[in-house]
């Protein structure tokens, strides 16, 4: 508290000009010190609820602890990750289901994020137009965003129902299919069911991000391009896209990070089936369903490393392209 | 055939309205379908119909009472409110320092906070489980307040920091000239005008906590302490193949209506909060 209550001298502002620089620096220094005090509670709390559990997860990944008795454990080295015994391999990295989960998660992320980007862009361009009833559209697109993920999963689970579901009914009515599809039970379709539900829920977020960026583009740029005879596609390609690129990349990173940790949608919509299980779902299954805290922690650490690795790649590419741009200018 | 200018404008208008209509229908239809289903019972459930046919409110009574969703609603409300309260309290001073004061390490702190807000929940699951057990919070809503702070806190700090940054410098300068201490600046100058930002940030964090599933599924085992998402996820019928869709949809509608109402009331703020967190960051 002593730092907080320290009052800043009013003379700093009214002091004669010659004394000003010195005073100013000490004011800055004092503010800097106080800043640490102000940030400290948040940092300490954050360490307690995020840093510490992360360290403990890493610790447990080297042990054979069970979920019901986490106090009793033996160190097993890297055996939870990969182990060879009697010509056979064990551990998470030797489990075909883990690699299935990795494949599922990457496929899910790639599909849903690219579809979201595409539809989100279309939606943002639509909302950037002026038309009557704009408020209604804006309100409508917030509905999917506001609905809890679990509810989304249940709603779409019901709509994808093979016999009574609305999706099959509509497809049959428009004669796009001849027999009802088993959206949830069929392994190849169930992943699409998950992607469709996710895209429905998250396109609004993407659209709002892109819209915010679109609205910052000065309109005289478009007028100038129109005078020069640029058509709609050229205007989009040469003006819109480059100008919203930074915001688009940020939105993409957010969405990719979010998609990589997908769990609840898949857990509820397809009951964590092998065809759709995600890496988060796999880690949790090891930990809770099989009570294997050690193996589950190892899988969690791998999830963390994978997500962190992809994030680092993004940052690196982003930085690289920034540097490239600066070099060209 | 060459179209006149007027025809072109009209054509363009037509496509815009058509697109707007399609978008609105796609966005709202699944929820509309859920409401329809929630009002049906028995055989009606299995006749696909796009207009309301019957109005059975039993599903709602059943979902709220017998299935314990009413109780879960209360749990969810308490957990989300307490979590958001704690996070806002801690992050308002941190956000001030991070947005307004230049000091060494500020960039690293901001970067760390951003990273934490993005990391997968499952990465802290077993460590958090140990912490929860150690604190004797297993199977109580306290465990959720503790674990939700993991993702709520970095979020509130981040969004509040971007909001604080957008406030004019003159405010602070005037206060410094008047001899106000840092503490006075925060409590007397910033806190009052931060009201709207606090509401926005709190609302977004509240929705995040309201919707959380993994921690709630793992740390709570008794029915009485469940939060809404888990209660809905766990609704089962007589057998695995006979899900009580009417009850599930009624419960889904009940838990979604408050959130949709909040979002539509605070529409502008929510949109600005969402984009402030990302675009300017």
Interface residues (C-beta under 8 A of the other chain):
Chain A: X3 X4 X5 X6 X7 X8 X9 X10 X12 X13 X27 X28 X31 X32 X33 X34 X35 X36 X38 X39 X41 X42 X43 X45 X46 X49 X50 X52 X53 X54 X55 X56 X57 X59 X60 X67 X70 X122 X123 X126 X129 X131 X133 X134 X136 X137 X138 X139 X140 X141 X142 X143 X144 X145 X146 X147 X148 X149 X150 X151 X152 X153 X154 X155 X156 X158 X159 X161 X163 X164 X165 X166 X169 X200 X204 X205 X208 X209 X212 X213 X247 X250 X251 X254 X257 X260 X261 X263 X264 X267 X268 X279 X280 X283 X284 X287 X288 X293 X296 X297 X300 X301 X303 X304 X307 X308 X311
Chain B: X13 X16 X17 X19 X20 X23 X24 X26 X27 X28 X30 X31 X33 X34 X37 X45 X46 X47 X48 X90 X91 X93 X94 X96 X97 X98 X101 X102 X103 X104 X106 X109 X113 X115 X116 X118 X119 X120 X121 X122 X123 X124 X125 X126 X127 X128 X129 X130 X131 X133 X146 X147 X149 X150 X153 X154 X157 X176 X177 X178 X179 X180 X181 X182 X183 X184 X186 X207 X210 X211 X213 X214 X217 X218 X228 X229 X230 X232 X233 X245 X248 X249 X252 X255 X256 X259 X260 X262 X263 X264 X267 X270 X271 X274 X275 X278 X279 X281
